[in-house]
Amino acid sequence: MRSLFILFLLSFPIFGNEEYPSPRHHHAMTYDAKHQQLVLYSGNGDNREFFQDTWIWDGQQWEKKADATAGGRGSHSLVYNPEFGGSLLFGGIATAGMSDSKTWRWDGKQWQVADSSGPSPRYSPAIAYDEHRKVVVMFSGGNSGADEMWEWQQGKWQQVTLTGERPSPRSRAQMAYDHQRKTLILFGGYANGNSLGDTWEWNGREWKQLDVSGPPIRNNHMMVSDSKRKRIVLFGGKQRTPAIHYGDTWEWDGNAWHLVTKEGPPARNMAAMAYDRENGHTFLHGGRSAERTALGDLWRWDGQEWVQIH
């Protein structure tokens, strides 16, 4: 009888033991290739509180890293830099206003200040790692220095002198690496009270606006580079006027944007998205719903369908 009871218990999963990041938006997430895990940092809850927590997703479960903080913030930037095998954190908005201008580095265990000089404090810049040139590129953002561009190389920030044609200053845009063209692609954003829908290319020397049709205008969308399929994946976002929240998935193939599906995660903006290079999957976490509620769900995109993990 006892063995039958044990067998009965083992037949059912035990719930309640796994921790999850609390529902949030304005947070950031990237994939740490060295440690083969997703890194999620900070963000805001429904009560406008600023979280100061670091979470790791190892492909099976979440783990909260104790005492790992670079200060609470939202609308910050987080990008993996394979040159030193760590992630860079910059900017955002904190309780007292703009976050400091320090650049923080995550080494898999803790946050450390990597550089105290460089760009002025700002929120929601467009940022991505250029795999061809092996530099982190950051463009514009909210607050001062909105018409600036910076590159992180050899352990420090260097400002890029911009001349000629270039994207207008903006915040809440997204940028990702194009494996087909070996350039960076920037899409959308927010400026002067309007959402944007233009597509730009940065080749390391100059900007060029691409004459292509694509997703409807939006800001606070998510965009990552899928190195396995050589696609850029774009999801969701929001159009300011009239107010529209998107739950669509688009992909850029190096020549054109394609609407892939409108099925999957419910419409949202201000979520966090990262690409798992080890398994070839894109992960989406949280965000803010059309009802302005913080979300805490986790989804996986394999190039064909979205699957909710929790």
C-alpha positions as CSV (number, residue, x, y, z in Angstrom):
1,M,0.0,0.0,0.0
2,R,2.8,2.4,0.9
3,S,4.6,1.8,-2.5
4,L,1.3,2.5,-4.3
5,F,0.9,5.8,-2.4
6,I,4.5,6.9,-3.3
7,L,3.8,6.0,-7.0
8,F,0.6,8.1,-6.9
9,L,2.6,11.1,-5.6
10,L,5.3,10.7,-8.2
11,S,2.6,10.7,-10.9
12,F,1.7,14.3,-10.3
13,P,4.0,17.4,-10.5
14,I,4.6,19.4,-7.4
15,F,3.7,23.1,-7.8
16,G,4.7,26.1,-5.8
17,N,8.5,25.5,-5.4
18,E,9.7,27.4,-8.4
19,E,10.3,31.2,-8.2
20,Y,9.5,33.5,-11.1
21,P,10.3,37.2,-11.7
22,S,7.4,39.3,-10.5
23,P,5.3,40.9,-13.3
24,R,7.1,43.9,-14.7
25,H,7.7,46.2,-17.7
26,H,10.5,48.6,-18.7
27,H,13.0,45.8,-17.8
28,A,15.8,44.4,-19.9
29,M,17.0,40.9,-20.9
30,T,19.9,39.5,-22.9
31,Y,21.5,36.1,-23.5
32,D,24.8,35.4,-21.8
33,A,26.6,33.1,-24.3
34,K,29.5,32.3,-22.0
35,H,27.3,31.0,-19.3
36,Q,24.5,29.9,-21.6
37,Q,21.7,31.6,-19.8
38,L,19.3,34.5,-20.1
39,V,19.9,37.5,-17.8
40,L,17.0,39.7,-16.7
41,Y,17.5,42.9,-14.8
42,S,15.2,45.4,-12.9
43,G,12.2,47.1,-14.4
44,N,8.9,48.5,-13.0
45,G,5.8,47.0,-11.4
46,D,2.2,48.2,-11.5
47,N,2.9,50.5,-8.5
48,R,5.7,52.2,-10.3
49,E,8.2,50.6,-8.0
50,F,11.7,49.9,-9.3
51,F,12.9,46.4,-8.9
52,Q,16.6,45.8,-8.0
53,D,16.8,42.1,-8.8
54,T,18.8,40.0,-11.2
55,W,17.2,36.8,-12.6
56,I,18.8,33.9,-14.5
57,W,16.9,31.5,-16.9
58,D,18.9,28.4,-17.6
59,G,16.4,26.9,-20.0
60,Q,14.5,25.1,-17.3
61,Q,13.9,27.4,-14.4
62,W,14.4,30.9,-13.0
63,E,17.0,31.6,-10.3
64,K,17.2,34.9,-8.4
65,K,20.7,36.0,-7.8
66,A,21.1,37.2,-4.3
67,D,22.7,40.6,-3.6
68,A,23.3,41.2,-7.4
69,T,22.2,44.7,-8.1
70,A,23.3,47.8,-10.0
71,G,20.5,49.9,-8.6
72,G,16.8,49.9,-9.4
73,R,15.8,51.3,-12.8
74,G,13.6,51.0,-15.8
75,S,14.0,51.7,-19.6
76,H,17.7,50.8,-19.3
77,S,19.8,49.0,-21.9
78,L,21.3,45.5,-21.5
79,V,23.5,43.9,-24.2
80,Y,25.9,41.0,-24.3
81,N,29.5,41.6,-25.4
82,P,31.3,38.4,-26.4
83,E,34.6,40.3,-26.4
84,F,34.8,40.0,-22.6
85,G,32.1,37.3,-22.0
86,G,29.8,39.6,-20.1
87,S,26.7,41.8,-20.4
88,L,26.7,45.6,-20.4
89,L,24.1,47.7,-18.5
90,F,23.6,51.4,-19.1
91,G,21.2,54.2,-18.3
92,G,17.5,54.1,-17.6
93,I,15.1,56.0,-15.2
94,A,15.3,55.6,-11.4
95,T,13.3,56.8,-8.5
96,A,15.3,60.1,-8.2
97,G,15.2,60.7,-12.0
98,M,17.7,59.6,-14.6
99,S,20.1,56.8,-13.7
100,D,23.8,57.6,-13.5
101,S,26.1,57.5,-16.5
102,K,28.1,54.5,-15.2
103,T,28.3,51.4,-17.4
104,W,27.9,48.2,-15.4
105,R,29.2,44.7,-16.3
106,W,27.6,41.4,-15.4
107,D,30.2,38.6,-15.2
108,G,27.7,35.8,-14.4
109,K,27.9,36.3,-10.7
110,Q,27.8,40.0,-9.8
111,W,27.5,43.6,-11.2
112,Q,30.6,45.7,-11.4
113,V,31.2,49.2,-12.7
114,A,33.0,48.9,-16.1
115,D,33.3,52.6,-17.0
116,S,32.3,55.8,-15.3
117,S,32.7,58.0,-18.4
118,G,31.0,58.2,-21.8
119,P,27.4,58.9,-22.7
120,S,25.2,61.2,-20.6
121,P,22.4,59.5,-18.7
122,R,19.5,58.6,-20.9
123,Y,16.6,56.1,-21.2
124,S,15.5,53.7,-24.0
125,P,18.3,54.2,-26.5
126,A,18.6,51.8,-29.5
127,I,21.4,49.4,-28.7
128,A,22.9,46.2,-30.3
129,Y,26.1,44.3,-30.8
130,D,27.6,44.5,-34.3
131,E,29.0,41.0,-34.8
132,H,30.9,42.0,-38.0
133,R,32.8,44.9,-36.4
134,K,32.7,43.5,-32.9
135,V,31.5,46.6,-31.1
136,V,28.4,47.6,-29.1
137,V,26.5,50.4,-30.9
138,M,24.1,52.8,-29.1
139,F,22.0,55.4,-30.8
140,S,20.0,58.3,-29.4
141,G,17.6,57.8,-26.5
142,G,15.5,60.0,-24.3
143,N,17.0,63.0,-22.3
144,S,20.1,64.9,-23.2
145,G,22.4,63.6,-26.0
146,A,19.4,62.4,-28.1
147,D,21.3,63.1,-31.3
148,E,24.3,61.2,-30.2
149,M,25.8,57.8,-31.2
150,W,28.3,55.8,-29.2
151,E,30.3,52.6,-29.6
152,W,31.8,50.4,-26.9
153,Q,35.1,49.0,-27.9
154,Q,38.3,48.1,-26.1
155,G,36.6,48.5,-22.7
156,K,35.3,52.0,-23.1
157,W,32.8,54.2,-24.9
158,Q,33.8,56.3,-27.9
159,Q,31.5,58.9,-29.5
160,V,30.8,58.5,-33.2
161,T,30.7,61.7,-35.2
162,L,27.5,61.8,-37.2
163,T,27.3,63.6,-40.6
164,G,25.0,63.4,-43.5
165,E,21.7,61.4,-43.6
166,R,20.8,59.7,-40.3
167,P,17.7,58.8,-38.2
168,S,16.0,61.6,-36.4
169,P,16.7,61.7,-32.6
170,R,14.3,59.3,-30.8
171,S,13.7,57.0,-27.8
172,R,12.1,53.6,-27.5
173,A,13.4,52.4,-30.9
174,Q,15.0,49.0,-31.4
175,M,18.1,47.9,-33.3
176,A,19.5,44.4,-34.1
177,Y,22.3,42.8,-36.2
178,D,21.5,41.7,-39.7
179,H,23.4,38.5,-40.5
180,Q,22.6,38.7,-44.2
181,R,23.8,42.3,-44.7
182,K,26.4,42.3,-41.9
183,T,25.0,45.7,-40.7
184,L,22.7,47.0,-38.0
185,I,19.0,47.6,-38.6
186,L,17.0,50.2,-36.7
187,F,13.2,50.4,-36.7
188,G,10.6,52.7,-35.2
189,G,10.7,54.6,-32.0
190,Y,9.1,57.7,-30.5
191,A,9.8,61.4,-31.0
192,N,7.9,64.7,-30.7
193,G,4.7,63.0,-29.5
194,N,4.6,60.5,-32.4
195,S,5.4,56.9,-33.0
196,L,7.8,56.1,-36.0
197,G,7.9,53.4,-38.6
198,D,11.1,54.0,-40.6
199,T,13.8,51.4,-41.2
200,W,17.5,52.4,-41.2
201,E,20.8,50.6,-41.7
202,W,24.2,51.4,-40.1
203,N,27.2,49.9,-41.9
204,G,29.8,51.1,-39.5
205,R,30.5,54.3,-41.4
206,E,27.1,55.9,-42.4
207,W,23.4,55.6,-42.0
208,K,21.1,54.8,-44.8
209,Q,17.3,54.8,-44.8
210,L,15.9,51.7,-46.5
211,D,13.0,52.2,-48.8
212,V,10.9,49.3,-47.6
213,S,7.4,48.8,-46.3
214,G,7.1,47.0,-43.0
215,P,5.4,46.9,-39.6
216,P,2.9,49.7,-38.8
217,I,4.5,52.6,-36.8
218,R,5.2,51.8,-33.2
219,N,7.5,52.3,-30.2
220,N,8.4,50.2,-27.2
221,H,8.5,47.1,-29.4
222,M,11.0,44.3,-29.1
223,M,13.6,43.2,-31.6
224,V,16.4,40.6,-31.6
225,S,18.7,38.9,-34.1
226,D,18.2,35.2,-34.8
227,S,21.7,34.0,-35.9
228,K,20.5,30.4,-36.7
229,R,17.9,31.5,-39.2
230,K,19.6,34.8,-40.1
231,R,16.5,36.8,-39.4
232,I,15.6,39.8,-37.2
233,V,12.5,39.1,-35.1
234,L,10.2,41.9,-34.1
235,F,7.3,41.6,-31.7
236,G,4.6,43.9,-30.3
237,G,4.9,47.5,-29.3
238,K,2.5,50.4,-29.2
239,Q,1.3,53.2,-31.4
240,R,0.8,56.4,-29.5
241,T,-1.9,58.2,-31.6
242,P,-4.4,56.6,-32.0
243,A,-3.5,54.2,-29.2
244,I,-2.9,50.7,-30.6
245,H,-1.2,47.8,-28.9
246,Y,0.3,45.2,-31.1
247,G,0.7,41.4,-30.6
248,D,2.1,40.7,-34.1
249,T,5.4,39.0,-35.0
250,W,7.5,40.3,-38.0
251,E,10.8,39.2,-39.4
252,W,13.4,41.0,-41.5
253,D,15.2,38.7,-43.9
254,G,17.9,41.1,-45.1
255,N,15.7,42.6,-47.9
256,A,12.2,43.0,-46.6
257,W,9.9,42.8,-43.6
258,H,7.4,39.9,-43.4
259,L,4.4,39.6,-41.1
260,V,4.8,36.0,-39.8
261,T,1.9,35.7,-37.4
262,K,-0.6,37.5,-35.2
263,E,-1.0,34.5,-32.9
264,G,1.0,34.1,-29.7
265,P,1.6,36.4,-26.8
266,P,-1.2,38.9,-26.1
267,A,-0.5,42.4,-27.3
268,R,2.0,44.3,-25.2
269,N,4.7,46.9,-25.1
270,M,7.8,47.5,-22.9
271,A,8.6,43.8,-22.6
272,A,12.0,42.2,-22.7
273,M,13.2,39.8,-25.4
274,A,16.5,37.9,-26.0
275,Y,17.8,35.3,-28.4
276,D,19.2,32.0,-27.0
277,R,22.1,31.2,-29.4
278,E,22.7,27.8,-27.9
279,N,19.2,26.5,-28.7
280,G,18.1,28.8,-31.5
281,H,15.1,30.2,-29.7
282,T,13.8,33.7,-29.0
283,F,12.4,34.4,-25.5
284,L,9.9,37.1,-24.5
285,H,9.2,38.1,-20.9
286,G,6.6,40.3,-19.3
287,G,5.7,43.8,-20.5
288,R,2.7,46.0,-20.1
289,S,-0.7,45.0,-21.5
290,A,-3.2,47.2,-23.3
291,E,-5.0,47.5,-20.0
292,R,-1.7,48.9,-18.5
293,T,-1.1,45.9,-16.3
294,A,2.3,44.4,-15.7
295,L,2.8,41.0,-17.1
296,G,5.0,38.1,-15.9
297,D,4.7,35.4,-18.5
298,L,7.5,33.8,-20.5
299,W,7.2,32.8,-24.2
300,R,9.5,31.0,-26.7
301,W,9.6,31.5,-30.4
302,D,11.2,28.9,-32.6
303,G,10.6,30.6,-36.0
304,Q,7.2,28.9,-36.5
305,E,5.1,29.3,-33.4
306,W,5.1,30.9,-30.0
307,V,4.9,28.5,-27.0
308,Q,4.1,29.8,-23.5
309,I,6.4,28.4,-20.9
310,H,4.7,30.0,-17.8
